[in-house]
Amino acid sequence: MFKEQLFEKAAQLQKTIVFPEGDDPRIIQAAYQLSERKTCQPVLIVEPEKFEKKRVEMDLKTPDFELLSPNANRKRDIELFFEKRKHKNPSQQKIEEAISHHAFKGALMVDIGEADGCVCGAVYTTGETVRAAIQCLGTKPGIQTVSSFFLMVWPERTLLYSDCAVIPAPTANQLVDIALASAESWVKMMGSEPRMALLSFSTYGSAEHATIVPITQALRKIKSRQPDLVVDGELQVDAALVPSVYERKAPESPLEGSANVLIFPNLHAGNIAYKLTQRLAGATAIGPILQGLAKPMNDLSRGCNVEDVTLVAAISALQSVDA
């Protein structure tokens, strides 16, 4: 049901999503599904002849979505990328090598408004995707950190976990960026108020350790920057999520044991938590989804399936609102 809601919300927007890995069979199948369901308007970066051969092999009809040759607008793309990177004084060879990578082409299309979001990673590594995103799109104003989130979905509730995939040991300032980006992600995905907990093994100083300091520092900075945001910390996860525990451990918490956005203190905690939640608590994990970028670009797992591609495309469309 939740997935269907994501597809329906995306379909109302009719955004254009570019796929740099346009010759991968999973991407091709996903593009047909997205087009038929009117989830978005797919653009595949692929040589038309190569696509046609794959289409015939896969016994698919003539597409009603756009195919874009990798060499289209190459001169323009080189000029755009040079403007982005001229402060690094790159050689012409390095610029041309970057533009030959389809992820960079897709990212530049998003940057100049030819597409609303970019989805790749079925073939490319996370490093390739994130590098193209950072170099071509950059981060949102006021945010210096690219992070990620997972939506953990049960029939009766949804939680947002961050960061579970990008920043190994966030500083206080990086925790602030992660938290503010996560609050925005919650609003765009769910359309309701974020209730955010900065998690720890301690609740309100019940333990003392140097690793808790960045969490409490981040809380003060978040409240200063967004005083209306419902946020609290440092909190143990049961005090953040269980009303009866909140009443005993943190009765003054504005979350009242009903957090929906969980900010983890480091990548160990976030990655372990999402996998435990997925494997033992029966949640569907949707992600990781990149956040903090000026415009949407998302990384697929190289083990992704067609449904994964379509979901990430729908989420990218939702992220593009007001991006």
N, C-alpha and C positions, 0 to 999 in steps of 0.2 A: 504493500500500500504506500509506504513512504517513498519508495523509488518511483512509483507512478506519479506521486505528487510532484517530485522533482521534474519529471518529464513534462507534466502538464504546465508547471510554472515556466519552464524554459520555452515551451511551445508558444506561450502568450507573448514572448519577447521577440521571437523570430530573429535571433542573432546569427551572425556569420562566424563559423568556427573553422579555422584552417588546420589541416593535418599534414605536416611535413613528410610523413612516412607513407605516402600515397600508393605505394606498390605492395604494401603488406596486406595479405588476405584478410586479416582481422579488421584492419582500418577500412578496407574496401567494403566488407560486409556491414560494418558499423555505419558507414556513410549512407548506404542504401536504406538501412533501418531508420536513421535519423531523418533522412529526406522523406521517406514514406510516412513517418509519424509526424512530420513537420516539427520536430523538436528544435531543429536549427537548420541553417543553410550551410552544408558542408562544402569546403573547398579542399581538394586533394592536390598536393604538390607532387606531380608525377609526369613522366614523359607520356604523352597520349598513346604512343604506340605500345609502350610497356603495359599501360593500363588496359588497353584493348585486348592484348594477349591474355592477361590475367582474367579479364571479364569473361572472355569466351571459355577459358578453362574452367571457370567457376559457374558457368551456365547462368549468367546474370543478364538482365535486360540492359538496353542502352540507358546510361544514367541521366537523370534530370538535375544533377548537381554539377558544379564547376570543376574542371580539371585545369591546373596551371602548370605549365612547363617550368622546370627548375631554372631555366635560363631566361625566363621572361623578366624584363625590367632589370637585367643584371647591372647595367651601367648606373641606373638610379640607385640600386641597392648598395653598390660600392660607395657611391657618394654619401648616402645616408649613414652607412656604417662608419665611414671615415669621420664624419661630423661627430658621431657618438664617441669615437675613440681617439680623436686627434690629440687629446691631452696626454695620451700614452705614446705619441709619435710612432705609430705602427708602420712597418714597411708595407709597400704595395702588395708584396707577396703574401704577407700575413692577412691583410684585408681580403684579398681574393680567396685565400684558403678558407677564411671564416664564412664568406658569402657562399662558397661552394657547399657548405653544410646546410642542409635544408631547414634545420631548426632555426638557424639565424635568419633565413629568408622568411619563415613563418612569423618569427618574433618581430621582424621589421614591418611586416604587413599589419600586425596588431598595433604597433607603435604609431603608424601613420593613419590608422583608421580603415584600412582595407578589410580588416577582419576584427571581430570583437574579442576573440580569444584564440589561443593556440594550444593544441593537444598533441604531444608526442612522447616517446619513451618505450613504445612497443619494440623498437629496434635500438634506439639510442640509449646510452647510459644516462643515469640521473645527472652525472656531472656535466655531460654535454647539454642536456636540456636546461639545467639551472644556469650554466654559464651563458648560454644564448639569452636567457631571460634577463639576467642581471646586466649584461652588456648592451642589450638592445632596448630593454624596457626600463630598467632601473626600479627603484623602490618608490612607494607612495610618499608624498610630502609629509614630513614629520616622522617617517619610519625609515630606519637604516638597516633593518634586519629582515631577510627573507626566511620565513619559517613554514611550518606545515600544520595541518589539522586533519584529524579523522572524525567523521561522524560515526558514532557507535549507536546502532539502531536496534531497538526491541519493539515488539508490537505496541507496548504501552508507553514507551518513552524514547527520547533521543538525547544523547549527550555529545558534546564536542570535546575532544582531547587535543591538547597542544603543549609542547611541540614533541612529536613522536618520531621525526624522521630527518631533521636537518641540523639543529644546533646542539652539539654534544654537551657543552657545559655553559649555559647562558649566564652572562653577567647580569647585574641588576638592570642596566639599561636595555639589554637584549630581552629580558623578561618583560619589561614595559612594552617593548615593540611587539613581542609575541602576544601579550595580553590584549593590547589595543587592536591588533589585527584580528585576533580571535573573536573579540566582541563584534567587530564589523562582519566577520564571516558568519557568526550566528544570526545576526539580523538578516543578512542576505539569503541564507539558506532556510531559516525557520520563520522569519517575519515576526518574531516576538522578542521580548526583552531578555538580554543576556544577564545571567546571575553567575558571577565568576568567583571561583575559589583558587587561590594560590596555594598549592598543596605542599605539604612537608611531613616529616615524621613527628613534628611538634605542633601543638595548638596553643597559640598565644603565649609562647615562652615556656611551655611545659618542659622543654629541653633546651639546652644551650649548645650551640656548635657553630663554627665559622660558616658552614654552608647555609645556615638559616639567614644570615645577615643579608645576602642579596635579595631574598624573598621579601623581607620586611622593608628594605630600601625601595624595592620595586613597588610595593603597595603604596607607600607614601607618594611616589612619583605619579603613579596611575591616578590616585585620588586628586592630585594637584592638577593634572592635565584634563581629566574627565570626572569632575566631582559628582556628576549625576549617575555615573556607572555604579551598579550594584556589585561590589567587589569586596572580598575579605581575605585575610590571611595573617600569619601563616596558619593553615588548618590541616589537621589530619583528614583523610578522605572520608571517614565515617562521620565526622563532625560537619563536613560539607554536604553530605548526601542523605543522612539518616536523621529525621526530625527528633527522635527520642534521644539520640546521642548529642545532637546540637544542644538540646535543652540542658544536658548535664555538663558538657565540655565548653560550650561557647554560647550561653543563653543571650548574649548581647549581639550576636552576629546578625547582620542584615539579611543574610542568606536563609536563615531559619531552616537549615538542613535541606534546602531545595536548590542547590547549585545545578546549573545545566552546562556550564563551561568550566573545564578543569585544566588548569595550567600547571604543568609538571616542572619540578625544579631542575631536571636534567634529562638527557636523552635516554639514559638507562631506565629511569622510572617511567617515562612516557612510553617507550617502545615495549617494555615488559608489560605495563598495565594494559595497553591496547590489545596485545596478543593474548594475555590471560582473559580479558573480557570477551574477546572473540571466541577463544577455544573452550573456555570453561563456563562462561556465563551466557553463551548462546547468542551474543550480539552479532549483527552484521556490521562489518567494518568497511566504511566507504572512505577511501583515501589511499595514500596521503595526498592532500590537496595543498598546493602552494599558496601562500598568502603573504601580504606585505609588498607585492609587486605593484607597480604603477598601473598595469593592465594585466588581465589574466593570461597566464601560461602555465600549463600543468603537465606533470610527468606521469606517464603510465609505468606500470611494472612490465618488464620484458616477458613475464609470464601471464600477461593480461589476456582476458577473453573478450569477445565482442561486446557483451553486456558491460564490462568494465569501461570500455572505450565510450560507449553511449552515455553511461552515467557521468563520466568525467567531462564529456562534452556538455551535458546538461548543466552541470555545476559551473563550468566555465562561463556558460551563458548567463547564469544568475550572478556570478561574480562581476560581470561586465557592467552591470547597472551602476551608473554614476561613476564608473572607473575612469 
